[in-house]
Amino acid sequence: MQTIDFYLDFVSPYAYLAFQALPQVLQDSSYHVAYKPVVLGAIFKEQGISSPAGNPSKHDWIRRHTSWLAKQQGDSAFAWPQPHPFNSIGLSRLALACSHDGSINRFTAETIFKHVWQSGGDPLDAARLQVLQQQLQQQIDRAGGVFALDSEANKQQLRLLTEEAVARTVFGVPAFVVEGQMLWGLDALPMLREIVRNAAD
């Protein structure tokens, strides 16, 4: 089975929207998706890119644009978290605590994405984080502590995934690497669909 590496950061609304749309894009294909959390800020720094959130006008545009896109996708639950941006590293480390092989499964990614992008609340609120960890506890238990939360192995894996993304020319999220090609952005999903279809022919 061929693999699509999906690089994501839970702080990104475009990564959330791409995640939601991906099953339809890959319908009737035999590709496996490896969901890989990265540190978007570190990628920006490595690539010499300024964060869009640092520009108030651009940040406002992203808020309006993604809210409109969510409606187009039929996602009535979409809501911007308050505050935004926020430090998402803790969420990525929680995701990796659910992993035994360095990538995360779709259930884990979906649970965290919904925590951030379907509540409108503070993603880092202590009480909400406690509920989130409870929702993921079965995944954490199944992972067997390979990347235990707050362990050095967990921190190192997040660094390695971020470095891997940079080495594969990723400069933002969502990003997909498939058939040796890097695709970036929510609007790259039709291109991804075409690559998958062509590979099946």
KEVODO-172288 format. One record per residue (C-alpha): residue number from 0; z, y, x. Coordinates in nm, 3 decimals. Layout:
+-----+---------+---------+---------+
!   i !       z !       y !       x !
+-----+---------+---------+---------+
! NUM !       Z !       Y !       X !
...
+-----+---------+---------+---------+
This chain:
+-----+---------+---------+---------+
!   i !       z !       y !       x !
+-----+---------+---------+---------+
!   0 !   0.000 !   0.000 !   0.000 !
!   1 !  -0.096 !   0.343 !   0.135 !
!   2 !   0.159 !   0.621 !   0.157 !
!   3 !   0.169 !   0.989 !   0.070 !
!   4 !   0.438 !   1.180 !   0.258 !
!   5 !   0.572 !   1.454 !   0.033 !
!   6 !   0.768 !   1.720 !   0.225 !
!   7 !   1.001 !   1.919 !   0.001 !
!   8 !   1.290 !   2.159 !  -0.005 !
!   9 !   1.497 !   2.184 !  -0.323 !
!  10 !   1.503 !   2.564 !  -0.298 !
!  11 !   1.130 !   2.582 !  -0.374 !
!  12 !   1.016 !   2.618 !  -0.737 !
!  13 !   0.666 !   2.516 !  -0.637 !
!  14 !   0.801 !   2.193 !  -0.485 !
!  15 !   0.981 !   2.124 !  -0.813 !
!  16 !   0.667 !   2.186 !  -1.020 !
!  17 !   0.457 !   1.969 !  -0.788 !
!  18 !   0.717 !   1.694 !  -0.809 !
!  19 !   0.702 !   1.705 !  -1.189 !
!  20 !   0.321 !   1.694 !  -1.193 !
!  21 !   0.277 !   1.423 !  -0.929 !
!  22 !   0.295 !   1.112 !  -1.153 !
!  23 !  -0.002 !   1.234 !  -1.357 !
!  24 !  -0.195 !   1.319 !  -1.040 !
!  25 !  -0.140 !   0.968 !  -0.903 !
!  26 !  -0.194 !   0.785 !  -1.229 !
!  27 !  -0.380 !   0.455 !  -1.181 !
!  28 !  -0.350 !   0.478 !  -0.804 !
!  29 !  -0.169 !   0.237 !  -0.574 !
!  30 !  -0.019 !   0.499 !  -0.342 !
!  31 !   0.348 !   0.496 !  -0.252 !
!  32 !   0.515 !   0.837 !  -0.221 !
!  33 !   0.771 !   0.894 !   0.055 !
!  34 !   0.984 !   1.194 !  -0.048 !
!  35 !   1.104 !   1.374 !   0.264 !
!  36 !   1.353 !   1.664 !   0.252 !
!  37 !   1.304 !   1.935 !   0.512 !
!  38 !   1.461 !   2.269 !   0.598 !
!  39 !   1.209 !   2.525 !   0.481 !
!  40 !   1.375 !   2.810 !   0.670 !
!  41 !   1.344 !   2.618 !   0.996 !
!  42 !   0.975 !   2.556 !   0.929 !
!  43 !   0.922 !   2.926 !   0.863 !
!  44 !   1.102 !   3.011 !   1.187 !
!  45 !   0.899 !   2.759 !   1.388 !
!  46 !   0.573 !   2.889 !   1.242 !
!  47 !   0.668 !   3.257 !   1.271 !
!  48 !   0.648 !   3.305 !   0.894 !
!  49 !   0.869 !   3.541 !   0.694 !
!  50 !   1.039 !   3.392 !   0.389 !
!  51 !   0.878 !   3.512 !   0.064 !
!  52 !   1.228 !   3.560 !  -0.074 !
!  53 !   1.279 !   3.837 !   0.182 !
!  54 !   1.022 !   4.052 !   0.002 !
!  55 !   1.163 !   4.162 !  -0.337 !
!  56 !   0.819 !   4.221 !  -0.487 !
!  57 !   0.691 !   3.881 !  -0.375 !
!  58 !   1.010 !   3.711 !  -0.491 !
!  59 !   0.975 !   3.871 !  -0.834 !
!  60 !   0.613 !   3.755 !  -0.850 !
!  61 !   0.711 !   3.397 !  -0.760 !
!  62 !   0.974 !   3.403 !  -1.033 !
!  63 !   0.726 !   3.521 !  -1.295 !
!  64 !   0.446 !   3.297 !  -1.171 !
!  65 !   0.650 !   2.976 !  -1.162 !
!  66 !   0.804 !   3.047 !  -1.503 !
!  67 !   0.452 !   3.080 !  -1.642 !
!  68 !   0.333 !   2.768 !  -1.460 !
!  69 !   0.625 !   2.567 !  -1.597 !
!  70 !   0.524 !   2.664 !  -1.950 !
!  71 !   0.166 !   2.559 !  -1.873 !
!  72 !   0.300 !   2.220 !  -1.762 !
!  73 !   0.502 !   2.190 !  -2.082 !
!  74 !   0.833 !   2.211 !  -1.898 !
!  75 !   1.062 !   2.383 !  -2.147 !
!  76 !   1.371 !   2.303 !  -1.939 !
!  77 !   1.264 !   2.509 !  -1.636 !
!  78 !   1.511 !   2.785 !  -1.548 !
!  79 !   1.558 !   2.985 !  -1.231 !
!  80 !   1.894 !   2.921 !  -1.062 !
!  81 !   2.137 !   3.200 !  -1.000 !
!  82 !   2.153 !   3.292 !  -0.722 !
!  83 !   1.819 !   3.244 !  -0.552 !
!  84 !   1.752 !   3.199 !  -0.267 !
!  85 !   2.044 !   2.980 !  -0.167 !
!  86 !   2.123 !   2.751 !   0.123 !
!  87 !   1.977 !   2.416 !   0.021 !
!  88 !   2.072 !   2.221 !   0.334 !
!  89 !   2.373 !   2.064 !   0.164 !
!  90 !   2.153 !   1.934 !  -0.118 !
!  91 !   1.909 !   1.784 !   0.131 !
!  92 !   2.194 !   1.614 !   0.313 !
!  93 !   2.324 !   1.477 !  -0.017 !
!  94 !   1.975 !   1.343 !  -0.085 !
!  95 !   1.963 !   1.171 !   0.254 !
!  96 !   2.303 !   1.014 !   0.188 !
!  97 !   2.117 !   0.822 !  -0.085 !
!  98 !   1.866 !   0.688 !   0.167 !
!  99 !   1.865 !   0.381 !   0.387 !
! 100 !   1.532 !   0.445 !   0.561 !
! 101 !   1.508 !   0.823 !   0.614 !
! 102 !   1.317 !   0.913 !   0.298 !
! 103 !   1.455 !   0.940 !  -0.054 !
! 104 !   1.352 !   0.774 !  -0.379 !
! 105 !   1.213 !   0.953 !  -0.681 !
! 106 !   1.534 !   0.919 !  -0.883 !
! 107 !   1.733 !   1.098 !  -0.614 !
! 108 !   1.477 !   1.377 !  -0.579 !
! 109 !   1.447 !   1.419 !  -0.955 !
! 110 !   1.823 !   1.434 !  -1.006 !
! 111 !   1.865 !   1.710 !  -0.747 !
! 112 !   1.557 !   1.903 !  -0.857 !
! 113 !   1.687 !   1.905 !  -1.216 !
! 114 !   2.029 !   2.017 !  -1.092 !
! 115 !   1.862 !   2.320 !  -0.934 !
! 116 !   1.571 !   2.400 !  -1.166 !
! 117 !   1.684 !   2.301 !  -1.516 !
! 118 !   2.022 !   2.465 !  -1.553 !
! 119 !   1.995 !   2.830 !  -1.457 !
! 120 !   2.336 !   2.801 !  -1.292 !
! 121 !   2.456 !   2.820 !  -0.934 !
! 122 !   2.327 !   2.510 !  -0.751 !
! 123 !   2.617 !   2.533 !  -0.505 !
! 124 !   2.897 !   2.564 !  -0.761 !
! 125 !   3.168 !   2.320 !  -0.654 !
! 126 !   3.222 !   2.171 !  -0.999 !
! 127 !   2.850 !   2.123 !  -1.054 !
! 128 !   2.810 !   1.966 !  -0.710 !
! 129 !   3.085 !   1.721 !  -0.793 !
! 130 !   2.899 !   1.617 !  -1.110 !
! 131 !   2.576 !   1.586 !  -0.912 !
! 132 !   2.737 !   1.360 !  -0.654 !
! 133 !   2.875 !   1.142 !  -0.934 !
! 134 !   2.524 !   1.112 !  -1.078 !
! 135 !   2.401 !   0.995 !  -0.739 !
! 136 !   2.698 !   0.777 !  -0.646 !
! 137 !   2.520 !   0.451 !  -0.723 !
! 138 !   2.233 !   0.556 !  -0.495 !
! 139 !   2.482 !   0.650 !  -0.223 !
! 140 !   2.655 !   0.314 !  -0.254 !
! 141 !   2.323 !   0.126 !  -0.236 !
! 142 !   2.226 !   0.316 !   0.079 !
! 143 !   2.519 !   0.155 !   0.258 !
! 144 !   2.624 !   0.461 !   0.455 !
! 145 !   2.322 !   0.464 !   0.686 !
! 146 !   2.304 !   0.843 !   0.650 !
! 147 !   2.654 !   0.908 !   0.519 !
! 148 !   2.713 !   1.260 !   0.392 !
! 149 !   2.830 !   1.494 !   0.670 !
! 150 !   2.764 !   1.229 !   0.936 !
! 151 !   2.578 !   1.316 !   1.254 !
! 152 !   2.312 !   1.059 !   1.159 !
! 153 !   2.249 !   1.248 !   0.835 !
! 154 !   2.221 !   1.585 !   1.008 !
! 155 !   1.995 !   1.441 !   1.276 !
! 156 !   1.766 !   1.280 !   1.017 !
! 157 !   1.716 !   1.613 !   0.840 !
! 158 !   1.629 !   1.774 !   1.175 !
! 159 !   1.388 !   1.491 !   1.256 !
! 160 !   1.212 !   1.518 !   0.919 !
! 161 !   1.174 !   1.893 !   0.965 !
! 162 !   1.037 !   1.848 !   1.317 !
! 163 !   0.803 !   1.576 !   1.190 !
! 164 !   0.670 !   1.812 !   0.923 !
! 165 !   0.605 !   2.087 !   1.178 !
! 166 !   0.431 !   1.840 !   1.409 !
! 167 !   0.204 !   1.748 !   1.119 !
! 168 !   0.109 !   2.118 !   1.072 !
! 169 !   0.325 !   2.172 !   0.764 !
! 170 !   0.399 !   2.544 !   0.721 !
! 171 !   0.552 !   2.544 !   0.374 !
! 172 !   0.641 !   2.327 !   0.076 !
! 173 !   0.534 !   2.141 !  -0.120 !
! 174 !   0.324 !   1.970 !   0.145 !
! 175 !   0.154 !   1.633 !   0.135 !
! 176 !   0.017 !   1.424 !   0.420 !
! 177 !  -0.232 !   1.163 !   0.305 !
! 178 !  -0.521 !   0.989 !   0.479 !
! 179 !  -0.445 !   1.192 !   0.793 !
! 180 !  -0.478 !   1.523 !   0.608 !
! 181 !  -0.213 !   1.786 !   0.535 !
! 182 !  -0.232 !   1.954 !   0.193 !
! 183 !  -0.014 !   2.248 !   0.100 !
! 184 !   0.097 !   2.395 !  -0.227 !
! 185 !   0.111 !   2.316 !  -0.595 !
! 186 !  -0.254 !   2.416 !  -0.630 !
! 187 !  -0.350 !   2.143 !  -0.380 !
! 188 !  -0.274 !   1.871 !  -0.636 !
! 189 !  -0.636 !   1.850 !  -0.760 !
! 190 !  -0.747 !   1.801 !  -0.399 !
! 191 !  -0.483 !   1.532 !  -0.357 !
! 192 !  -0.614 !   1.360 !  -0.670 !
! 193 !  -0.967 !   1.367 !  -0.533 !
! 194 !  -0.860 !   1.213 !  -0.201 !
! 195 !  -0.673 !   0.937 !  -0.382 !
! 196 !  -0.969 !   0.864 !  -0.609 !
! 197 !  -1.216 !   0.858 !  -0.320 !
! 198 !  -0.997 !   0.621 !  -0.126 !
! 199 !  -0.997 !   0.382 !  -0.422 !
! 200 !  -1.380 !   0.372 !  -0.440 !
+-----+---------+---------+---------+
